Amino acid sequence: MAGASKTFRVACVQVTASNDMTANIKTASQFVRDAVAKGAEFVLLPENVVMMEAGRENTLAKALPEQNHPALTAFIALAKELKIWLHCGSLGLKQQNGKLANRSFVVNPAGEVVASYDKIHMFDVNLGGGEQYNESATFNCGDKTALIDLPWGKLGLTICYDVRFPQLYRQLAQAGADFLAVPAAFTKTTGEAHWHVLLRARAIETGCYVFAPAQTGTHAGNRQTFGHALIIDPWGKVLADAGTEPGFIVADIDPAQVAATRAKVPSLSLNARF
């Protein structure tokens, strides 16, 4: 669907999620309403949008199964009420093996879940100074890519740490993605060093728009996230940057720019030789 001419307004939400799910749902929902009041037709929420808990045991204890999950139920109702496309960020969902899935959902204006995606790459890192993360101890990794049709083009789904694996994004773009969703809870440490560079690189390499809603600030257990939710065009230009405060950003998107950019630098048409 690249080369479509219909423009639209997108919004990326930025929150400082706590370990109180009810409060987080309320906050995220209000930002969605505010973004729609500014003309947004497609709104994206960040990773772990309704729960940022400290430690594996607490994270597992607060997680719920997908069936009748209060956040998913609320976001489905919200999309239907506002008649928008809504990317629900990601939710930690209980699985049968005792771990969780870190799962994204996309809901259409009829209130139907039209796509889901489980985060493929686990954030298992040691950043030094006592800052260490081991997502694979808590989450199952996904094994399937996800690409869906929106009214304006195709959207490829990814989550946070996936952004460090460019082959995933090239695969999505070669399969027809015009836009890439990267909901995140990027650490302050890695965000300061790499967030803008990585997201701009993924846009430039693929000729896609990148939509990256984000967590920001200090969460339970003194975990710090970087913020700076971004909307980036296919040439790698940052169209909107949320800074470090909770809220949302909007930008007007011209899908025709995808084909125009790829025509200038047709790297996606070449097969990898090495």
C-alpha positions in Angstrom: 0.0 0.0 0.0 3.1 2.2 -0.2 2.4 5.3 -2.2 -1.1 5.9 -0.9 -2.1 9.5 -1.0 -4.4 9.8 2.0 -2.8 11.7 4.8 -3.6 11.2 8.5 -2.7 12.4 12.0 -0.9 10.0 14.3 -0.3 10.4 18.1 2.3 8.7 20.3 1.5 8.7 24.0 4.2 9.0 26.8 3.5 7.9 30.4 5.2 7.3 33.7 3.5 4.0 34.5 3.3 3.0 38.2 2.5 -0.4 39.7 -1.2 0.6 40.0 -3.0 -0.8 37.0 -6.2 1.1 37.5 -4.5 4.4 37.7 -2.4 3.6 34.7 -5.4 2.7 32.6 -7.0 6.0 33.6 -4.0 8.1 32.7 -3.3 6.4 29.4 -7.0 6.6 28.4 -7.1 10.4 29.1 -4.0 11.0 27.0 -5.7 9.1 24.1 -8.8 11.3 24.5 -6.7 14.4 24.5 -4.8 13.2 21.4 -8.0 12.5 19.5 -9.2 16.0 20.5 -6.2 17.3 18.6 -7.2 15.4 15.5 -5.4 12.0 15.9 -6.9 9.2 13.9 -4.3 6.6 15.0 -3.0 6.6 18.6 -0.1 4.4 19.9 0.6 3.6 23.6 4.0 2.6 25.1 5.4 -0.7 26.2 4.1 -1.9 29.6 1.6 0.9 29.5 -0.5 -0.2 32.5 2.2 -1.8 34.7 5.8 -1.0 35.6 6.5 -3.2 38.6 9.8 -3.8 40.4 11.3 -7.3 40.3 10.3 -10.6 38.8 8.1 -11.8 41.6 6.1 -8.6 41.8 5.8 -8.5 38.0 4.4 -12.0 37.8 2.1 -11.4 40.7 0.5 -8.4 39.1 0.1 -10.0 35.6 -3.2 -11.2 34.3 -4.3 -13.5 31.4 -5.4 -12.0 28.2 -9.1 -13.1 28.7 -11.0 -10.2 30.2 -7.8 -8.2 31.0 -9.1 -4.9 32.3 -6.6 -2.8 30.2 -7.5 -4.6 27.0 -11.2 -4.4 27.7 -10.8 -0.6 28.4 -8.8 0.1 25.3 -11.2 -1.8 23.1 -14.1 0.2 24.4 -12.1 3.4 24.0 -11.2 2.8 20.4 -14.8 2.0 19.6 -16.1 5.0 21.5 -13.7 7.4 19.8 -13.8 5.6 16.4 -10.1 5.5 16.1 -7.3 3.0 15.4 -5.5 2.3 18.7 -2.2 0.5 19.3 -2.4 -0.7 22.9 1.3 -0.5 23.6 2.1 -3.8 25.3 0.7 -5.8 28.2 2.4 -8.5 30.3 0.0 -11.5 30.0 0.2 -14.7 32.0 1.0 -17.8 30.1 0.6 -21.5 30.9 4.3 -22.1 31.5 4.3 -19.6 34.4 6.0 -16.8 32.4 4.5 -13.8 30.6 4.0 -12.7 27.0 4.9 -9.1 26.3 2.1 -8.6 23.8 0.9 -5.7 21.6 -2.6 -5.3 20.3 -4.1 -3.2 17.5 -7.8 -2.3 17.8 -9.9 -0.9 14.9 -12.6 1.8 15.2 -15.2 -1.0 15.5 -13.6 -2.2 18.7 -12.1 -5.3 17.1 -8.6 -6.6 17.9 -7.2 -7.0 14.4 -3.6 -7.9 15.3 -1.3 -8.9 18.1 2.5 -9.3 18.4 4.7 -10.9 21.1 8.1 -9.2 21.6 10.7 -11.4 20.0 14.0 -10.1 21.5 14.4 -10.2 25.2 16.3 -7.4 27.1 19.0 -9.5 28.8 21.8 -7.0 29.4 24.3 -5.9 32.1 24.9 -2.1 31.7 27.3 -1.9 34.6 27.1 0.0 37.9 24.6 -2.6 39.1 22.1 -1.9 36.4 21.1 -5.3 35.0 18.0 -6.7 33.2 17.0 -10.3 32.5 13.7 -10.3 30.7 14.0 -13.9 29.6 13.6 -15.0 33.2 10.1 -13.5 33.2 8.9 -13.4 29.6 8.6 -15.9 26.8 10.0 -14.6 23.5 7.7 -14.4 20.5 8.5 -16.2 17.3 6.3 -14.5 14.7 6.4 -11.2 12.9 3.2 -9.1 12.5 2.2 -6.9 9.6 -1.3 -5.4 9.4 -3.4 -3.2 7.0 -4.4 0.2 8.2 -6.5 2.5 6.1 -3.3 4.4 5.1 -0.8 1.6 4.6 0.7 -1.4 6.3 2.0 -1.3 9.9 4.8 -3.6 11.1 4.7 -4.4 14.9 7.8 -4.5 17.1 8.6 -3.7 20.7 11.4 -1.8 22.4 14.6 -4.0 22.4 13.6 -5.3 18.9 14.9 -2.0 17.6 18.5 -3.3 18.0 17.9 -6.0 15.4 17.7 -4.3 12.0 17.0 -7.5 10.1 13.5 -7.6 11.6 12.7 -4.2 10.3 14.2 -4.9 6.8 12.0 -8.1 6.7 8.9 -6.1 7.6 9.7 -3.4 5.1 10.3 -5.9 2.3 7.0 -7.5 3.2 5.3 -4.2 2.5 5.4 -2.1 5.8 5.0 1.6 5.3 5.0 2.3 9.1 6.8 0.7 12.0 5.5 0.7 15.6 8.2 0.6 18.4 6.4 1.0 21.8 9.1 1.1 24.4 10.2 1.4 28.0 13.8 2.3 27.1 16.2 2.7 30.1 17.6 6.1 30.7 21.1 4.8 30.4 20.7 3.2 26.9 18.2 5.9 25.8 20.7 8.7 26.3 23.2 6.8 24.2 21.2 5.1 21.5 17.4 5.9 21.4 17.4 8.6 18.7 20.1 7.0 16.7 18.6 3.6 16.5 15.1 4.8 15.6 16.3 7.2 13.0 18.5 4.4 11.5 15.5 2.0 11.3 13.5 4.7 9.4 16.4 5.5 7.1 17.2 1.8 6.3 13.6 0.9 5.6 12.1 4.1 4.2 9.3 3.7 6.7 7.7 6.1 9.1 8.6 5.1 12.7 6.1 5.6 15.6 7.7 5.2 19.0 5.6 5.9 22.1 7.6 5.7 25.3 7.7 5.4 29.0 9.5 8.2 30.9 10.6 9.1 34.4 11.0 7.0 37.6 9.0 3.9 38.2 8.7 1.3 41.0 12.1 0.1 42.3 13.7 3.3 41.1 13.7 2.1 37.5 14.3 5.1 35.2 13.1 5.3 31.6 14.3 7.8 28.9 11.1 9.2 27.5 11.4 11.1 24.1 8.6 9.4 22.3 9.3 10.0 18.6 7.6 10.2 15.3 10.1 9.9 12.4 9.6 10.3 8.7 11.1 7.9 6.0 14.1 10.2 5.4 15.0 9.9 9.1 13.7 13.4 10.1 12.3 13.6 13.6 8.8 15.1 13.2 7.9 15.2 16.9 9.8 14.5 20.2 7.9 14.3 23.5 10.9 15.2 25.7 10.7 13.8 29.2 7.3 14.8 30.5 4.2 12.6 30.3 1.8 13.6 27.5 1.6 12.9 23.8 2.9 14.1 20.4 1.1 14.4 17.1 2.3 14.6 13.5 0.6 14.6 10.1 1.7 11.6 8.0 1.9 11.5 4.2 2.1 7.8 3.1 3.2 8.9 -0.3 6.6 9.9 1.2 7.3 6.2 1.7 7.5 5.4 -2.0 9.1 8.7 -2.8 11.9 8.1 -0.3 12.5 4.5 -1.5 12.7 5.7 -5.1 15.6 8.0 -4.1 17.5 5.2 -2.3 16.2 1.8 -3.5 18.2 -0.3 -1.0 15.2 -2.5 -0.1 15.1 -3.8 -3.7 18.5 -5.4 -3.3 18.9 -8.9 -2.0 21.5 -9.3 0.8 24.7 -10.8 -0.6 26.4 -11.5 2.7 
